[in-house]
C-alpha cells in the first residue's frame, strides 16, 4: 500500500494491482490521489518481481477525471503566481501518463466503470484495456466548456480508434459504452464486471510466462512505432531487438524443444 488513496496489492505471483481508492468521488483525479499514484508507478517500475500491472478503480467507477470540488494540493508551489501554478499542476498530471508508458511492465487497465475526461486518458495510457460491461468512456473536457485535448488524449485516441471516431468523441462529448468501445477498438474485450479482474489476472499470467526482455522490447517498440518517422527505420529497431534476445538467450531453442515435447516453455532469459 503506497497511500490509502492508492492501493497496491499482489493478487497473483508476478502481478501488481493498482487500485484508485477514492470511491466516494468516483476515483476522481485529485492531486492527493495522483501524487501517490505516480509514486506507486515508480516503485513498481523498479520491482523486478512484477511482470505485469493491472490498474482499476474502487467501487463503481474507474476514474471520473478532474475533481471539481476538492482538487487537492500540488507540492513545491511556494512563491509562484497563478499561471505558473497552473503549468506545474498540468506537468504533474502529464508525468503520471508518461510514467505508465515508461514502465518496464505491460499495464492492463481493468475499466470497471466510468472513465471520464482524465480517466479516459489514464485508460489510454495503459498498454491493454479490458472493460467491464458497466464501463463507459467520455472525453469530458468539451462538456465542461474547455477543450477535450488533455493528458495526451488528442495524440493517443486517434491512434487507438481512428481519426473520425476520435474527432466525434472529442467534439461531441458523447458517451461510448463498453460494448461499443469493444467494437471500435477502444478496448480489447468487454466482459462481465464480476469477471473483470480475474480476466485481467489471467492475461497478466500469460504475459508473465514469456521472456522478460522479449516482453519489455515488444512494449517499447510498439510505443516507439507510434512515433516512427519511417517503416524502414522502425524495422531496423525491431530487428536489433529481435537479434538481442535471439543471440543472448536460449529462449528460441527452449520454445522449439517445448513444442516438440508437448510441454509449456520455460523462458529463463539466459544463455
C-alpha positions in Angstrom: 0.0 0.0 0.0 1.5 3.3 -1.1 -1.3 5.5 0.4 -4.8 4.9 1.4 -6.0 6.6 -1.8 -3.8 4.3 -3.9 -3.7 0.6 -3.0 -1.0 -1.7 -4.3 -1.7 -5.4 -3.9 -0.3 -8.7 -5.3 -3.3 -10.8 -6.3 -1.1 -13.3 -8.1 2.6 -14.0 -8.4 4.3 -11.5 -10.7 1.2 -9.3 -10.9 0.7 -5.9 -9.2 -2.8 -4.5 -8.8 -3.0 -0.7 -8.5 -6.4 0.4 -7.2 -7.5 4.1 -7.3 -9.2 4.2 -3.9 -11.5 7.2 -3.8 -14.9 5.6 -4.5 -16.9 8.3 -2.8 -15.6 10.7 -5.6 -15.6 8.0 -8.4 -11.8 8.0 -8.1 -11.5 11.5 -9.4 -8.0 12.8 -10.1 -7.4 15.0 -7.1 -3.7 15.7 -6.7 -3.9 13.9 -3.3 -4.6 10.7 -5.4 -2.3 11.5 -8.4 0.8 12.1 -6.3 0.8 8.7 -4.6 -0.2 7.1 -7.9 2.9 8.5 -9.5 5.0 7.2 -6.6 3.4 3.7 -6.9 4.2 3.6 -10.6 7.8 4.5 -9.9 8.2 1.9 -7.2 6.7 -0.9 -9.4 9.0 0.1 -12.3 12.0 -1.0 -10.2 10.4 -4.0 -8.6 11.8 -6.9 -10.7 9.3 -9.4 -9.2 6.5 -7.7 -11.0 6.0 -8.8 -14.6 2.6 -7.2 -15.3 0.4 -4.4 -13.8 -3.4 -4.2 -13.6 -4.9 -0.8 -13.0 -8.5 -0.4 -11.7 -10.8 1.8 -9.6 -12.5 1.0 -6.3 -16.3 1.0 -6.2 -18.5 1.7 -9.2 -16.0 3.9 -11.1 -12.7 3.6 -12.9 -11.8 7.3 -12.8 -14.1 10.3 -13.3 -11.5 12.8 -14.2 -10.8 16.1 -12.6 -12.3 16.7 -9.2 -14.3 19.9 -9.4 -14.9 20.1 -5.7 -11.7 19.1 -4.0 -8.7 19.2 -6.3 -6.1 18.8 -3.5 -2.7 20.4 -3.4 0.4 20.3 -5.6 3.7 20.5 -3.7 6.5 22.9 -4.3 4.4 25.9 -5.4 5.7 28.4 -2.9 6.3 31.9 -4.4 4.7 31.0 -7.8 2.0 33.0 -9.5 -1.3 31.6 -10.8 -0.1 31.0 -14.4 3.0 29.0 -13.2 1.0 27.1 -10.6 -1.3 26.0 -13.5 1.7 24.9 -15.6 3.2 22.9 -12.7 -0.1 21.3 -12.0 -0.6 20.1 -15.6 3.0 19.0 -15.7 2.5 16.7 -12.7 -0.6 15.1 -14.3 1.3 14.7 -17.6 4.0 12.9 -15.7 1.6 10.2 -14.5 0.6 9.4 -18.1 4.2 9.3 -19.2 5.1 7.1 -16.2 2.8 4.4 -17.3 4.4 4.4 -20.7 7.9 4.2 -19.2 7.0 1.2 -17.0 9.1 -1.9 -18.0 6.0 -4.0 -17.3 2.9 -4.0 -19.5 -0.1 -2.3 -18.0 -3.7 -3.7 -18.3 -6.5 -1.2 -17.5 -9.4 -3.1 -15.9 -12.0 -0.4 -16.6 -14.7 -1.3 -14.1 -16.9 1.8 -14.5 -17.0 5.3 -15.9 -13.7 6.5 -17.4 -14.4 10.2 -17.9 -12.0 13.0 -19.0 -8.7 12.4 -17.4 -10.0 8.9 -16.5 -10.2 8.2 -20.2 -6.6 9.4 -20.5 -5.5 7.1 -17.8 -7.1 4.2 -19.6 -5.4 5.1 -22.8 -2.0 5.3 -21.0 -2.3 1.6 -20.3 -1.0 -0.9 -22.9 -4.2 -3.0 -22.9 -7.7 -2.0 -21.9 -10.4 -4.5 -20.8 -13.8 -3.2 -19.9 -16.4 -4.5 -17.6 -19.9 -4.3 -19.1 -20.8 -1.4 -16.8 -18.0 0.8 -18.1 -18.4 3.8 -20.3 -16.0 6.4 -21.7 -16.3 10.1 -22.3 -13.9 12.9 -23.4 -15.4 15.3 -21.0 -13.4 18.5 -21.4 -15.6 19.8 -24.2 -18.7 19.2 -21.9 -17.1 21.5 -19.3 -16.6 24.4 -21.7 -12.9 23.6 -22.2 -11.0 21.7 -24.8 -11.2 17.9 -24.9 -7.5 17.8 -25.5 -5.6 16.9 -22.3 -3.1 14.5 -20.9 -2.2 13.1 -24.4 -5.8 12.4 -25.4 -5.6 14.1 -28.8 -2.5 12.1 -29.5 -3.5 8.7 -28.2 -7.2 8.5 -29.0 -6.9 8.9 -32.9 -4.1 6.2 -32.9 -6.4 3.9 -30.9 -9.7 4.2 -32.7 -9.0 6.2 -35.9 -9.5 9.9 -36.6 -13.2 10.1 -37.4 -14.3 8.3 -34.2 -11.8 10.2 -32.1 -13.0 13.5 -33.5 -16.6 12.5 -32.8 -15.8 11.6 -29.2 -13.8 14.7 -28.5 -16.0 17.2 -30.3 -19.4 15.9 -29.1 -18.6 14.8 -25.6 -20.7 11.7 -26.2 -20.6 8.5 -24.1 -19.2 5.3 -25.5 -20.5 2.3 -23.7 -18.4 -0.9 -23.1 -19.8 -2.9 -26.0 -19.3 0.0 -28.4 -15.8 0.5 -27.1 -15.1 -3.1 -27.9 -16.5 -2.7 -31.4 -14.4 0.3 -32.2 -11.2 -1.0 -30.6 -11.1 1.4 -27.7 -10.9 -1.8 -25.5 -9.7 -5.3 -26.4 -12.6 -7.1 -24.7 -15.8 -6.4 -22.8 -16.5 -8.9 -20.0 -19.0 -9.1 -17.1 -17.8 -6.7 -14.4 -17.8 -9.6 -11.9 -15.3 -11.4 -14.0 -13.2 -8.4 -15.0 -10.2 -8.7 -12.5 -9.8 -12.4 -12.9 -9.9 -12.0 -16.7 -7.1 -9.4 -16.4 -5.1 -11.5 -14.0 -5.2 -14.4 -16.4 -3.9 -12.1 -19.1 -1.1 -11.0 -16.8 -0.2 -14.6 -16.0 0.1 -15.3 -19.8 2.4 -12.3 -20.2 4.5 -13.2 -17.2 5.2 -16.6 -18.7 7.1 -15.1 -21.6 10.6 -13.8 -21.8 11.2 -10.6 -19.7 13.4 -8.9 -22.3 11.0 -10.1 -25.1 8.0 -8.5 -23.4 9.9 -5.3 -22.5 11.2 -4.9 -26.0 7.8 -5.6 -27.5 6.2 -2.9 -25.4 9.0 -0.5 -26.2 8.8 -1.0 -29.9 5.0 -0.8 -30.0 5.1 2.6 -28.4 8.0 3.9 -30.4 6.3 2.6 -33.5 3.6 5.2 -32.9 6.2 7.9 -33.3 8.3 6.3 -36.1 9.1 8.5 -39.0 9.6 5.7 -41.4 8.9 2.0 -41.7 12.5 1.2 -42.7 13.9 2.9 -39.6 11.5 1.2 -37.3 12.1 -2.2 -38.8 15.8 -1.7 -38.0 15.0 -1.0 -34.4 12.7 -4.1 -34.3 15.4 -6.2 -35.9 18.1 -5.2 -33.3 15.7 -6.1 -30.5 14.9 -9.5 -32.0 18.6 -10.2 -32.5 19.4 -9.1 -29.0 17.0 -11.7 -27.5 17.8 -14.4 -30.0 21.6 -14.2 -29.6 21.8 -13.6 -25.9 19.3 -16.2 -24.6 18.4 -19.8 -25.2 14.7 -18.8 -25.5 14.2 -19.8 -29.1 15.8 -23.2 -28.5 13.6 -23.7 -25.4 10.4 -22.8 -27.4 11.3 -25.3 -30.1 12.1 -28.1 -27.6 8.9 -27.4 -25.6 6.7 -27.7 -28.7 8.4 -30.9 -29.6 7.9 -32.3 -26.1 4.3 -31.1 -25.7 5.0 -29.0 -22.6 4.9 -25.3 -21.7 8.1 -23.4 -22.5 10.1 -22.1 -19.5 12.0 -18.9 -20.6 14.9 -18.2 -18.3 16.4 -15.4 -20.4 20.0 -16.7 -20.2 22.5 -18.4 -22.4 
